[in-house]
Amino acid sequence: MRPVSSWGRLTALPHDVVELSDRAALAGQLPRHRPGIAHGLGRSYGDVCLNPGGTLWRTAGLDRFIAFDQTTGRLSCEAGVVLREAQDLLLPRGWGLPVLPGTRFVTVGGAIANDVHGKNHHATGTFGDHVTRLRLLRSDGEEIVCGPADRADWLAATVGGLGLTGLIADVELQLRRVPGSWLESETIAYAGLDTFLALSDESHPAWEHAVSWIDCTSGAIERGLFLRARPAADQQGDWRGRRLALPFAPPLSLVNRLTLKPLNRLYWLMNRRHLGKRVVHYVPFLFPLDAVADWNRIYGPKGFYQYQCVVPREAAGAIADMLAAIARSGDGSVLAVLKTFGDRWPGGLLSFARPGITLALDFHNHAGLDALFTRLDAIVTAAGGRLYPAKDARMPRAMFEAGYPRLEEFLKYRDPGMSSAMSRRLMGS
């Protein structure tokens, strides 16, 4: 047994960690160690990738590329391949992954199990939309091969299925043509929810990526930065980014009630320098936090929660209500992100992204958060919204059931040998 934590660093409880590296031997390994859950790089913020006191099947060793068709853009690889490694392989060949989440340090299996989205949901949907074949190993050794045209019900259950239908062994993905690594970007200062929505609507036809940062300390969107990008017509040369690191966690969170307003103002002032258009490399635009290794340590030894919700567009007022509740509480976030999802509904039975507006905020862990989260939960539920399981560590079971109406359908595909802290919290086993 050894202690394992997720990216939120809320706990570090003992797990029986089983390293997987030979996909030919997987069918014989799983039955010997169940119940368990797959664990890639552990970048989920909450407990979806944890199984305290039980087995974690570490998939980082399943990191081999199997086949790549340069003509069709079909890539076959094992589930432990990291998105960064895939991009490094593909971009020089004129291809790229259609969907990239907020960090490159995610495995392909984790991206499918959480059906991750990027800043371009309106253009390309979610990661699971581009899976053309998937090989799933059940904990009893059964193998299931599924895809959009073959056993599509198993694909729908596994995409966004939180690792609970079995262990993803290898996959085939449909890539897309890309001109290079550089983006034409534009940063626009704005204020007000209506202005944000207007900018989003204006951007979606012509700009592939769109996202915004807001200062959430005022109770309204008095300061915001809207960022949008698309492939640059003039591709630049090589890019060498610098990566900083936090060598240790401070004894207290550096983000707290005393520092929230100054840090938000500092972020605003630093990024106002980049107003207007410029050409940027895709890495700092799509993955700004990857520039600081172990950035999660800034929240100190108690860790942090991320609260990410989506509400329907017609319930946009819920976003304003949430920001007002956060300001009244005295809590808040330095990295408050607001964006809209496109019109496509997800294919996964438990996938998060749906048409609407999504708000994500980080909160340092302290005793007073429960009351705020209860209030935010009520606003989201009343608006017909839901929370993102990949980021969650405390959602009430009733809220999960209300937000994911296809849960009963999903449970028919549940592997009884797969169990996580999240599944026990939200599904009872």
C-alpha positions as CSV (number, residue, x, y, z in Angstrom):
1,M,0.0,0.0,0.0
2,R,1.2,3.5,-0.8
3,P,-0.4,6.9,-0.4
4,V,-2.0,8.4,-3.6
5,S,-3.7,11.7,-4.1
6,S,-5.5,13.3,-7.0
7,W,-4.7,16.8,-8.4
8,G,-6.7,18.5,-5.7
9,R,-4.5,17.2,-3.0
10,L,-7.4,16.9,-0.6
11,T,-6.3,13.4,0.7
12,A,-3.3,11.1,0.4
13,L,-4.8,7.7,1.4
14,P,-3.2,4.2,1.0
15,H,-3.8,2.3,-2.2
16,D,-2.7,-1.1,-3.6
17,V,-1.0,0.2,-6.8
18,V,-0.7,-2.4,-9.6
19,E,1.5,-1.2,-12.5
20,L,0.2,-2.2,-15.9
21,S,2.5,-2.3,-18.9
22,D,1.8,-5.3,-21.1
23,R,-1.6,-5.1,-22.8
24,A,-1.4,-8.7,-23.8
25,A,-1.4,-9.7,-20.1
26,L,-4.2,-7.4,-18.9
27,A,-7.0,-10.0,-19.1
28,G,-5.1,-12.1,-16.6
29,Q,-4.1,-9.3,-14.3
30,L,-7.5,-7.6,-13.6
31,P,-9.3,-10.6,-12.0
32,R,-6.5,-11.0,-9.5
33,H,-6.8,-7.5,-8.1
34,R,-10.4,-6.4,-8.2
35,P,-12.3,-4.4,-7.3
36,G,-10.2,-1.5,-8.5
37,I,-10.1,1.6,-10.8
38,A,-7.8,2.7,-13.6
39,H,-5.4,5.6,-12.8
40,G,-3.5,7.4,-15.5
41,L,-1.6,10.6,-14.5
42,G,-4.0,11.5,-11.6
43,R,-5.0,14.9,-13.1
44,S,-8.6,14.5,-12.1
45,Y,-9.2,17.0,-9.3
46,G,-11.4,14.9,-7.0
47,D,-12.0,11.2,-6.3
48,V,-12.9,9.7,-9.6
49,C,-9.4,8.3,-10.0
50,L,-9.0,7.1,-6.3
51,N,-9.9,3.9,-4.5
52,P,-8.6,4.2,-0.9
53,G,-7.9,0.9,0.7
54,G,-8.3,-0.9,-2.7
55,T,-6.6,-1.4,-6.0
56,L,-5.4,1.3,-8.5
57,W,-4.5,-0.1,-11.9
58,R,-1.8,2.4,-13.0
59,T,-2.0,2.7,-16.8
60,A,1.0,5.0,-17.4
61,G,3.0,2.0,-18.6
62,L,0.5,1.3,-21.4
63,D,2.1,4.1,-23.4
64,R,2.8,2.6,-26.8
65,F,1.6,3.9,-30.2
66,I,0.2,1.0,-32.2
67,A,-0.5,2.4,-35.7
68,F,-0.9,5.6,-37.6
69,D,-2.3,6.1,-41.0
70,Q,-0.9,9.3,-42.5
71,T,-3.5,9.4,-45.3
72,T,-6.7,9.0,-43.2
73,G,-5.5,10.4,-39.9
74,R,-6.4,7.3,-37.9
75,L,-4.2,6.8,-34.8
76,S,-4.2,3.6,-32.7
77,C,-2.6,3.7,-29.3
78,E,-2.7,2.3,-25.8
79,A,-4.7,4.0,-23.1
80,G,-1.7,5.3,-21.2
81,V,-0.4,7.4,-24.0
82,V,-0.2,11.1,-22.8
83,L,-1.8,13.8,-24.9
84,R,1.4,15.8,-25.0
85,E,3.3,12.8,-26.5
86,A,0.6,12.3,-29.1
87,Q,0.7,16.0,-30.1
88,D,4.5,15.9,-30.4
89,L,4.2,12.9,-32.7
90,L,1.4,14.2,-34.8
91,L,1.9,17.9,-35.4
92,P,5.0,17.6,-37.5
93,R,3.0,15.2,-39.7
94,G,0.2,17.8,-40.2
95,W,-2.3,16.1,-37.9
96,G,-3.5,16.9,-34.4
97,L,-6.0,15.8,-31.7
98,P,-9.3,17.4,-32.3
99,V,-10.0,18.1,-28.6
100,L,-7.5,19.1,-25.9
101,P,-8.4,19.8,-22.3
102,G,-6.8,22.5,-20.1
103,T,-3.7,20.4,-19.5
104,R,-1.6,18.2,-21.9
105,F,-0.7,15.9,-19.0
106,V,-3.7,13.6,-19.4
107,T,-3.8,10.0,-20.7
108,V,-5.9,9.0,-23.7
109,G,-7.8,6.6,-21.4
110,G,-8.5,9.3,-18.9
111,A,-9.6,11.7,-21.6
112,I,-12.2,9.1,-22.7
113,A,-13.3,8.1,-19.3
114,N,-14.0,11.7,-18.4
115,D,-15.0,12.7,-21.9
116,V,-13.0,15.9,-21.6
117,H,-13.7,19.1,-23.5
118,G,-11.5,22.0,-24.6
119,K,-11.9,25.6,-25.5
120,N,-13.3,24.5,-28.9
121,H,-16.3,22.5,-27.9
122,H,-18.5,24.6,-30.3
123,A,-16.2,23.5,-33.1
124,T,-15.2,19.9,-32.3
125,G,-17.3,18.6,-29.4
126,T,-15.8,16.4,-26.8
127,F,-12.9,13.9,-26.9
128,G,-15.3,10.9,-27.1
129,D,-16.8,12.2,-30.3
130,H,-13.5,11.2,-32.1
131,V,-13.2,7.7,-30.8
132,T,-13.6,5.2,-33.7
133,R,-12.8,2.0,-31.9
134,L,-12.2,1.1,-28.3
135,R,-11.0,-2.2,-26.7
136,L,-12.4,-2.6,-23.2
137,L,-11.4,-5.2,-20.7
138,R,-13.9,-6.2,-18.1
139,S,-12.6,-7.2,-14.6
140,D,-13.6,-10.8,-15.2
141,G,-11.3,-11.0,-18.3
142,E,-14.0,-10.5,-20.9
143,E,-12.9,-8.3,-23.9
144,I,-15.4,-5.9,-25.6
145,V,-14.5,-4.1,-28.8
146,C,-16.8,-1.2,-29.6
147,G,-17.2,1.8,-31.8
148,P,-19.8,4.1,-33.3
149,A,-21.0,1.4,-35.7
150,D,-20.3,-1.7,-33.6
151,R,-21.7,-2.2,-30.1
152,A,-22.2,1.6,-30.0
153,D,-24.1,1.2,-26.7
154,W,-20.8,0.1,-25.0
155,L,-19.0,3.1,-26.4
156,A,-21.7,5.4,-25.1
157,A,-21.4,3.9,-21.7
158,T,-17.6,4.0,-21.6
159,V,-17.1,7.5,-23.0
160,G,-17.6,9.7,-19.9
161,G,-18.2,6.5,-17.9
162,L,-15.7,7.4,-15.2
163,G,-13.7,4.2,-15.6
164,L,-16.6,2.1,-14.3
165,T,-17.4,-0.1,-17.4
166,G,-14.0,-1.7,-17.4
167,L,-10.4,-0.9,-18.2
168,I,-9.7,0.8,-21.5
169,A,-6.8,-1.1,-23.1
170,D,-6.3,0.6,-26.4
171,V,-8.2,2.9,-28.8
172,E,-8.4,4.3,-32.3
173,L,-8.9,8.0,-32.8
174,Q,-9.9,10.1,-35.8
175,L,-7.5,13.0,-35.9
176,R,-7.8,16.2,-38.0
177,R,-5.6,18.1,-40.3
178,V,-3.9,21.1,-38.7
179,P,-1.6,23.7,-40.4
180,G,0.8,23.9,-37.5
181,S,1.4,24.8,-33.9
182,W,0.7,28.6,-34.1
183,L,-2.5,30.4,-33.5
184,E,-3.8,33.9,-34.3
185,S,-5.2,35.1,-30.9
186,E,-7.2,38.1,-29.7
187,T,-7.7,39.3,-26.2
188,I,-10.6,41.6,-25.4
189,A,-11.4,43.3,-22.2
190,Y,-15.1,43.3,-21.3
191,A,-17.6,43.7,-18.5
192,G,-21.0,42.1,-17.9
193,L,-22.6,38.7,-18.6
194,D,-24.5,40.0,-21.7
195,T,-21.2,41.2,-23.2
196,F,-19.6,37.8,-22.6
197,L,-22.5,36.0,-24.3
198,A,-22.4,38.4,-27.3
199,L,-18.6,37.9,-27.7
200,S,-19.1,34.1,-27.5
201,D,-21.8,34.2,-30.2
202,E,-19.7,36.5,-32.4
203,S,-16.6,34.3,-32.0
204,H,-18.1,30.8,-32.6
205,P,-18.4,30.9,-36.4
206,A,-14.9,32.2,-37.1
207,W,-12.7,31.4,-34.0
208,E,-12.0,27.8,-33.1
209,H,-11.1,28.4,-29.5
210,A,-12.9,30.8,-27.1
211,V,-12.7,31.2,-23.3
212,S,-12.8,34.0,-20.8
213,W,-11.3,34.8,-17.4
214,I,-13.3,36.8,-14.9
215,D,-12.5,38.6,-11.7
216,C,-15.1,36.9,-9.4
217,T,-14.5,39.0,-6.3
218,S,-17.0,41.8,-7.0
219,G,-20.2,39.7,-7.2
220,A,-20.6,40.6,-10.9
221,I,-18.5,40.5,-14.0
222,E,-16.9,44.0,-13.7
223,R,-13.6,42.8,-15.1
224,G,-13.2,40.1,-17.7
225,L,-10.8,39.0,-20.4
226,F,-12.2,37.2,-23.5
227,L,-9.6,35.2,-25.3
228,R,-10.2,33.6,-28.7
229,A,-7.9,31.9,-31.2
230,R,-7.8,30.1,-34.6
231,P,-5.0,28.5,-36.7
232,A,-2.6,31.2,-37.9
233,A,-2.2,31.7,-41.6
234,D,1.5,32.5,-41.0
235,Q,3.1,29.6,-39.1
236,Q,6.2,30.5,-37.1
237,G,9.3,28.4,-36.4
238,D,10.2,26.4,-33.3
239,W,8.9,27.3,-29.9
240,R,10.8,26.7,-26.7
241,G,8.6,27.4,-23.6
242,R,10.0,27.8,-20.2
243,R,8.5,25.7,-17.4
244,L,8.7,26.9,-13.8
245,A,8.1,24.7,-10.7
246,L,6.9,25.0,-7.2
247,P,9.5,22.9,-5.3
248,F,7.3,22.5,-2.2
249,A,3.8,23.3,-0.8
250,P,3.7,26.3,1.5
251,P,2.4,25.7,5.0
252,L,-0.8,27.8,4.2
253,S,-2.7,28.4,1.0
254,L,-1.3,31.3,-0.9
255,V,-4.8,31.9,-2.2
256,N,-7.1,33.0,0.6
257,R,-9.5,35.7,1.6
258,L,-6.6,38.2,2.2
259,T,-4.9,37.6,-1.1
260,L,-7.9,37.1,-3.5
261,K,-8.5,40.7,-4.5
262,P,-4.8,41.6,-4.9
263,L,-4.2,38.4,-7.0
264,N,-7.2,39.0,-9.2
265,R,-6.0,42.6,-9.8
266,L,-2.5,41.4,-10.6
267,Y,-3.8,38.8,-13.1
268,W,-5.9,41.5,-14.7
269,L,-3.0,44.0,-15.0
270,M,-0.5,41.4,-16.3
271,N,-2.9,40.2,-19.0
272,R,-4.1,43.6,-20.1
273,R,-0.7,44.0,-21.7
274,H,-1.8,41.5,-24.3
275,L,-5.0,43.2,-25.5
276,G,-5.5,42.9,-29.2
277,K,-4.3,40.4,-31.8
278,R,-1.1,38.5,-31.9
279,V,0.3,35.2,-33.0
280,V,1.0,32.7,-30.2
281,H,2.1,29.1,-29.9
282,Y,-0.8,26.7,-29.1
283,V,0.7,25.4,-25.8
284,P,0.6,28.6,-23.7
285,F,-2.8,29.5,-25.1
286,L,-4.5,26.2,-24.5
287,F,-2.5,25.1,-21.4
288,P,-1.5,28.2,-19.4
289,L,-1.2,26.4,-16.1
290,D,1.1,23.8,-17.6
291,A,3.8,26.5,-17.5
292,V,4.1,25.9,-13.7
293,A,4.9,22.3,-12.7
294,D,3.0,21.3,-9.5
295,W,1.0,24.5,-9.5
296,N,-1.6,22.8,-7.3
297,R,0.8,23.2,-4.4
298,I,0.0,26.9,-4.1
299,Y,-3.1,25.8,-2.1
300,G,-1.0,24.4,0.7
301,P,-1.2,21.1,2.5
302,K,-5.0,21.0,2.7
303,G,-5.4,21.2,-1.1
304,F,-8.3,22.7,-3.1
305,Y,-11.7,22.0,-4.6
306,Q,-12.7,23.0,-8.1
307,Y,-16.3,23.7,-8.7
308,Q,-17.3,23.4,-12.4
309,C,-20.9,23.5,-13.5
310,V,-22.8,23.9,-16.7
311,V,-26.3,25.5,-16.9
312,P,-28.6,25.9,-19.9
313,R,-28.2,29.1,-21.9
314,E,-31.7,30.2,-21.1
315,A,-30.8,30.0,-17.4
316,A,-27.8,32.4,-17.8
317,G,-29.0,34.3,-14.7
318,A,-27.8,31.4,-12.6
319,I,-24.2,32.5,-13.4
320,A,-24.9,35.9,-12.0
321,D,-26.6,34.4,-8.9
322,M,-23.5,32.2,-8.3
323,L,-21.1,35.0,-8.6
324,A,-23.1,37.1,-6.1
325,A,-23.2,34.2,-3.7
326,I,-19.5,33.7,-3.9
327,A,-18.8,37.4,-3.3
328,R,-21.1,37.4,-0.3
329,S,-19.3,34.4,1.2
330,G,-15.9,36.2,1.1
331,D,-14.4,33.3,-0.8
332,G,-13.5,33.2,-4.5
333,S,-11.0,32.1,-7.1
334,V,-8.0,33.6,-8.9
335,L,-8.6,31.4,-11.9
336,A,-12.3,31.8,-12.6
337,V,-13.1,30.6,-16.1
338,L,-16.3,31.2,-18.0
339,K,-17.1,29.8,-21.5
340,T,-20.0,28.5,-23.6
341,F,-20.4,25.0,-25.0
342,G,-21.7,24.5,-28.5
343,D,-25.1,23.1,-29.5
344,R,-24.1,19.4,-29.7
345,W,-25.2,17.0,-27.0
346,P,-22.6,14.5,-25.8
347,G,-22.6,10.9,-26.9
348,G,-21.7,9.5,-23.5
349,L,-24.4,8.5,-21.1
350,L,-22.6,10.4,-18.2
351,S,-20.7,13.0,-20.3
352,F,-20.6,16.4,-18.7
353,A,-20.5,18.9,-21.6
354,R,-23.9,20.0,-23.0
355,P,-25.2,23.1,-24.6
356,G,-25.0,26.0,-22.2
357,I,-22.6,28.1,-20.1
358,T,-19.9,26.6,-17.9
359,L,-18.2,28.3,-15.0
360,A,-15.2,26.8,-13.2
361,L,-13.6,28.1,-10.0
362,D,-10.9,26.9,-7.6
363,F,-11.4,27.2,-3.9
364,H,-8.7,26.6,-1.2
365,N,-9.9,23.9,1.2
366,H,-11.1,25.3,4.5
367,A,-13.9,24.7,7.0
368,G,-16.3,27.4,5.7
369,L,-16.8,26.1,2.2
370,D,-19.7,23.7,2.9
371,A,-22.3,26.5,3.2
372,L,-21.1,28.1,0.0
373,F,-21.2,24.9,-1.9
374,T,-24.7,24.1,-0.7
375,R,-25.9,27.4,-2.0
376,L,-24.1,27.0,-5.3
377,D,-25.6,23.5,-5.7
378,A,-29.1,24.8,-5.1
379,I,-28.6,27.4,-7.9
380,V,-27.2,24.9,-10.4
381,T,-29.9,22.4,-9.7
382,A,-32.7,24.9,-9.9
383,A,-31.3,26.0,-13.3
384,G,-31.3,22.5,-14.7
385,G,-27.5,22.3,-14.6
386,R,-24.9,19.8,-13.4
387,L,-21.4,19.5,-12.1
388,Y,-18.3,18.0,-13.8
389,P,-17.4,14.6,-12.2
390,A,-13.8,14.9,-13.3
391,K,-13.4,18.0,-11.1
392,D,-15.7,16.9,-8.3
393,A,-14.9,15.7,-4.8
394,R,-18.1,16.4,-2.8
395,M,-21.2,16.6,-5.0
396,P,-24.3,15.2,-3.2
397,R,-25.7,12.0,-4.7
398,A,-29.1,13.5,-5.2
399,M,-27.6,16.3,-7.3
400,F,-25.7,13.8,-9.4
401,E,-28.8,11.8,-10.1
402,A,-30.8,15.0,-11.0
403,G,-28.0,16.2,-13.3
404,Y,-27.4,12.9,-15.1
405,P,-30.8,11.5,-16.1
406,R,-29.3,8.6,-18.1
407,L,-27.6,7.2,-14.9
408,E,-30.0,4.2,-14.7
409,E,-29.3,3.3,-18.3
410,F,-25.5,3.6,-17.6
411,L,-25.7,1.2,-14.6
412,K,-26.7,-1.7,-16.9
413,Y,-23.1,-1.5,-18.3
414,R,-21.4,-1.1,-14.9
415,D,-18.5,-3.5,-14.2
416,P,-19.0,-4.9,-10.7
417,G,-15.2,-5.2,-10.4
418,M,-14.7,-1.5,-10.9
419,S,-15.0,0.7,-7.9
420,S,-13.8,4.2,-6.9
421,A,-14.3,6.6,-4.1
422,M,-16.5,8.6,-6.4
423,S,-18.6,5.6,-7.5
424,R,-19.3,4.7,-3.8
425,R,-20.1,8.3,-3.0
426,L,-22.5,8.8,-5.9
427,M,-23.7,5.3,-6.8
428,G,-23.4,3.4,-3.6
429,S,-20.8,0.9,-4.7
